[in-house]
Amino acid sequence: MCALAANGAEVVGLARTFDLARAACRTAGMSATPMVCDLANPAPVAAAAHEIRRIPGQWDAVIANAPNAYRPILRASHGIEEGFLVDYGAHFVLVNSLVGVVRDGTGRIVIVSSSAGEFGVAAQPAYCASRNGLLGLMRAVAQDVGPYGVTCNAVLPGWTKTPMADDLVRQMAAAKGRSFDETWAEAVAAYPAQRPLDPQEIADTVAFLASDAASGINGETVKIALGGVW
């Protein structure tokens, strides 16, 4: 949201609690409006989209980015429904509900997937499957909106230094009997720069795809993994 707001956009930010939404919007500045939405349930997602559609004006972009927890295959069945509802379903409902509000000729849809959706990762079957589904969603939507001058693309981040990634690395470190720093180094070993991505690098790419400068890019997956694979 910060990257979009920095470019002059007026942003509506969704989160599962008002405190989280307000905190994110405060970071983005006065041009951001918080909105509560439980992304694990299609009904609130559709309701939030309906409220957004009622806001006066024409929207330029829809950014679908809803991460969920990782679970290995032996424990995936306990959270498989929630995982798919968040990692795939929330994106589908948001895009489906808001595709009609983006401006013809210049509208942008950006779906944040993951390198895991293309390459696959051990111990994350539901996450990989749902993130791969987002790539199919992106390609289909790109075909549907292309004739109207609207674009739809996907961003595929690799390992990114976020609280969720830190939690996963701690779990991996505990399981392998290694230190936190050692496990992070192993996770990014395939990257030429030998470091995790910074969230700002993801934000800048999303902001670019949402801008007029990306008008010729449609139906593409943009990998942000420093030249390596996850």
Backbone torsions as a table, in degrees:
resi	resn	phi	psi	omega
1	MET	NA	-37.5	-178.7
2	CYS	-60.8	-42.9	-178.4
3	ALA	-64.4	-38.5	179.1
4	LEU	-70.0	-44.5	179.2
5	ALA	-62.9	-35.9	179.6
6	ALA	-64.2	-25.6	178.0
7	ASN	-89.3	7.7	176.1
8	GLY	95.8	5.8	-178.5
9	ALA	-78.3	146.9	169.0
10	GLU	-93.2	122.4	-167.6
11	VAL	-115.5	140.0	167.0
12	VAL	-109.0	120.1	-177.0
13	GLY	-108.0	127.5	179.7
14	LEU	-99.4	140.7	173.3
15	ALA	-153.6	163.7	-173.3
16	ARG	-74.1	-18.3	174.2
17	THR	-132.5	156.8	-179.0
18	PHE	-65.8	-36.6	-179.8
19	ASP	-60.7	-43.6	178.7
20	LEU	-65.8	-42.9	-179.8
21	ALA	-64.8	-42.7	-179.5
22	ARG	-65.7	-40.4	179.9
23	ALA	-62.6	-43.5	179.6
24	ALA	-64.8	-40.8	-177.9
25	CYS	-71.7	-33.7	176.1
26	ARG	-62.0	-38.1	178.2
27	THR	-64.3	-37.9	-178.5
28	ALA	-74.2	-24.7	179.0
29	GLY	110.7	-174.6	-174.1
30	MET	-66.4	-17.1	-176.8
31	SER	-83.9	4.7	-177.7
32	ALA	-110.4	135.4	-179.4
33	THR	-113.8	122.6	-179.8
34	PRO	-78.3	147.0	176.5
35	MET	-146.1	133.4	-178.6
36	VAL	-85.3	136.0	179.5
37	CYS	-158.5	123.1	174.9
38	ASP	-83.3	102.1	-174.0
39	LEU	-71.4	-10.3	178.5
40	ALA	-83.3	1.0	-178.1
41	ASN	-131.6	120.6	-176.0
42	PRO	-59.7	-33.6	-176.0
43	ALA	-62.3	-49.6	177.4
44	PRO	-63.2	-32.8	178.3
45	VAL	-63.8	-46.1	178.7
46	ALA	-64.9	-37.3	179.1
47	ALA	-65.6	-41.3	178.2
48	ALA	-63.4	-41.6	177.8
49	ALA	-61.9	-38.1	178.5
50	HIS	-63.5	-42.1	178.7
51	GLU	-64.7	-38.7	178.8
52	ILE	-64.1	-39.1	-179.7
53	ARG	-63.6	-24.3	-178.9
54	ARG	-81.7	-13.4	179.0
55	ILE	-70.0	128.3	-177.4
56	PRO	-59.5	149.8	177.2
57	GLY	105.9	174.3	-179.4
58	GLN	-108.1	131.4	-178.3
59	TRP	-90.2	142.3	-177.5
60	ASP	-95.6	-28.5	-173.7
61	ALA	-151.7	149.8	171.4
62	VAL	-120.1	122.9	178.6
63	ILE	-112.0	113.2	-178.7
64	ALA	-101.5	111.6	-177.0
65	ASN	-147.7	100.4	-176.4
66	ALA	-135.3	92.3	-179.3
67	PRO	-80.0	155.9	177.6
68	ASN	-135.6	170.6	-176.8
69	ALA	-69.1	154.8	176.1
70	TYR	-90.0	144.7	175.2
71	ARG	-143.8	132.2	175.6
72	PRO	-69.3	166.4	-173.5
73	ILE	-60.2	-33.6	-177.7
74	LEU	-70.1	-17.9	178.4
75	ARG	-119.5	5.2	-173.7
76	ALA	-67.0	-32.1	-175.4
77	SER	-62.9	-24.7	-178.5
78	HIS	-74.2	-19.6	-177.6
79	GLY	-133.8	18.1	-172.8
80	ILE	-65.9	-39.4	-178.6
81	GLU	-66.3	-47.6	178.9
82	GLU	-62.4	-40.9	-179.4
83	GLY	-58.9	-46.6	-179.5
84	PHE	-71.0	-34.5	179.4
85	LEU	-63.8	-37.2	-180.0
86	VAL	-84.6	-54.1	-171.6
87	ASP	-70.9	-25.3	176.6
88	TYR	-121.7	-52.9	-172.2
89	GLY	-58.2	-43.7	-178.7
90	ALA	-62.0	-40.0	178.6
91	HIS	-64.5	-43.6	-179.4
92	PHE	-60.5	-48.4	-177.4
93	VAL	-64.9	-42.2	178.8
94	LEU	-61.2	-49.3	-179.1
95	VAL	-64.8	-44.2	-178.9
96	ASN	-62.1	-38.0	-176.2
97	SER	-80.2	-26.6	-172.5
98	LEU	-111.5	-4.5	-177.1
99	VAL	-59.5	-30.1	-178.1
100	GLY	-75.5	-11.1	-176.9
101	VAL	-95.6	-15.2	-178.5
102	VAL	-74.2	147.2	-171.7
103	ARG	-68.2	125.5	175.2
104	ASP	-59.1	137.2	177.4
105	GLY	92.1	-30.9	-178.6
106	THR	-134.2	2.2	-175.6
107	GLY	-67.2	149.5	-178.7
108	ARG	-132.2	137.4	171.6
109	ILE	-124.3	125.9	179.2
110	VAL	-125.8	123.1	179.1
111	ILE	-108.4	123.3	178.6
112	VAL	-90.2	108.8	178.2
113	SER	-101.3	-130.4	-179.4
114	SER	-166.6	151.8	172.4
115	SER	-58.3	-28.1	178.2
116	ALA	-61.5	-28.4	179.6
117	GLY	-71.1	-21.1	179.2
118	GLU	-100.9	-40.0	-173.0
119	PHE	-100.2	-23.1	-176.2
120	GLY	79.7	145.5	-178.6
121	VAL	-141.4	135.7	177.8
122	ALA	-59.4	145.5	175.2
123	ALA	71.7	12.5	-179.9
124	GLN	-137.3	53.1	-172.9
125	PRO	-64.9	-46.5	-178.5
126	ALA	-67.0	-40.6	179.6
127	TYR	-62.3	-46.7	-179.1
128	CYS	-63.7	-42.5	-178.0
129	ALA	-64.5	-44.6	-178.7
130	SER	-68.8	-39.3	179.1
131	ARG	-68.2	-31.1	173.6
132	ASN	-68.0	-37.3	177.0
133	GLY	-59.8	-33.4	178.3
134	LEU	-63.5	-30.3	179.0
135	LEU	-69.2	-39.4	175.0
136	GLY	-65.0	-40.5	176.7
137	LEU	-59.8	-46.6	-179.5
138	MET	-59.1	-45.9	-176.6
139	ARG	-65.4	-38.9	179.4
140	ALA	-68.2	-44.1	179.7
141	VAL	-63.7	-39.4	178.9
142	ALA	-57.7	-39.5	178.3
143	GLN	-67.0	-38.3	-177.5
144	ASP	-70.6	-40.4	-172.8
145	VAL	-95.0	-14.4	-177.6
146	GLY	-53.2	-44.8	-179.0
147	PRO	-62.1	-16.8	-179.8
148	TYR	-96.9	7.9	-179.8
149	GLY	77.8	13.2	178.1
150	VAL	-98.8	144.0	179.0
151	THR	-114.0	153.5	174.8
152	CYS	-138.5	121.7	-179.3
153	ASN	-135.2	164.8	179.0
154	ALA	-121.0	142.0	174.6
155	VAL	-106.2	131.2	-178.8
156	LEU	-116.8	89.5	176.1
157	PRO	-73.1	151.8	168.5
158	GLY	-94.5	-151.0	179.8
159	TRP	-60.7	120.9	-176.8
160	THR	-124.0	138.2	-175.1
161	LYS	-75.3	88.0	177.5
162	THR	-127.6	163.3	176.3
163	PRO	-56.4	-38.7	179.5
164	MET	-65.0	-41.3	178.8
165	ALA	-67.7	-39.3	177.0
166	ASP	-59.8	-41.6	178.6
167	ASP	-62.6	-42.5	179.3
168	LEU	-64.9	-41.7	179.8
169	VAL	-64.3	-37.6	176.7
170	ARG	-61.8	-42.2	177.8
171	GLN	-62.8	-44.1	179.7
172	MET	-64.8	-40.4	179.9
173	ALA	-63.5	-42.4	179.6
174	ALA	-65.1	-40.2	-178.8
175	ALA	-67.6	-32.3	-176.8
176	LYS	-97.3	-5.5	-178.6
177	GLY	68.8	33.3	-179.2
178	ARG	-118.5	168.9	179.5
179	SER	-78.2	162.5	178.3
180	PHE	-59.5	-47.6	-177.8
181	ASP	-66.2	-39.0	178.4
182	GLU	-62.5	-40.2	-178.0
183	THR	-70.0	-38.7	175.4
184	TRP	-62.7	-42.5	179.9
185	ALA	-62.1	-38.3	178.2
186	GLU	-67.3	-38.1	-177.9
187	ALA	-63.3	-35.4	-176.6
188	VAL	-103.7	15.7	-175.9
189	ALA	-61.0	-28.6	-178.8
190	ALA	-78.9	-10.3	-178.3
191	TYR	-84.6	130.8	179.6
192	PRO	-55.7	-35.6	-179.1
193	ALA	-80.1	-9.4	176.0
194	GLN	57.3	41.0	178.4
195	ARG	-151.1	157.8	174.9
196	PRO	-74.3	160.1	175.8
197	LEU	-71.2	152.2	172.7
198	ASP	-93.8	139.0	179.8
199	PRO	-52.7	-30.7	-179.6
200	GLN	-64.8	-30.6	178.3
201	GLU	-65.5	-36.4	176.5
202	ILE	-69.2	-46.3	-178.3
203	ALA	-59.5	-42.0	-179.2
204	ASP	-64.2	-37.6	179.1
205	THR	-68.3	-42.6	177.4
206	VAL	-61.1	-44.3	-179.6
207	ALA	-62.4	-38.3	177.5
208	PHE	-63.4	-46.5	-179.2
209	LEU	-65.6	-23.3	178.9
210	ALA	-88.4	0.5	-175.4
211	SER	-100.2	168.9	176.5
212	ASP	-63.4	-25.4	-177.8
213	ALA	-65.9	-18.7	-177.9
214	ALA	-102.2	22.7	-175.0
215	SER	-61.6	-25.3	-178.4
216	GLY	-92.0	3.1	-179.3
217	ILE	-105.8	117.9	-178.2
218	ASN	-149.0	134.1	179.0
219	GLY	75.0	25.5	-175.9
220	GLU	-111.2	152.5	171.0
221	THR	-105.8	121.6	-179.0
222	VAL	-102.4	109.9	-177.8
223	LYS	-85.7	128.4	177.4
224	ILE	-119.2	81.1	-177.3
225	ALA	-136.1	27.2	176.0
226	LEU	55.6	30.6	176.1
227	GLY	88.6	-5.3	-179.3
228	GLY	-108.5	-168.7	175.0
229	VAL	-121.6	159.0	-179.1
230	TRP	-74.4	NA	NA
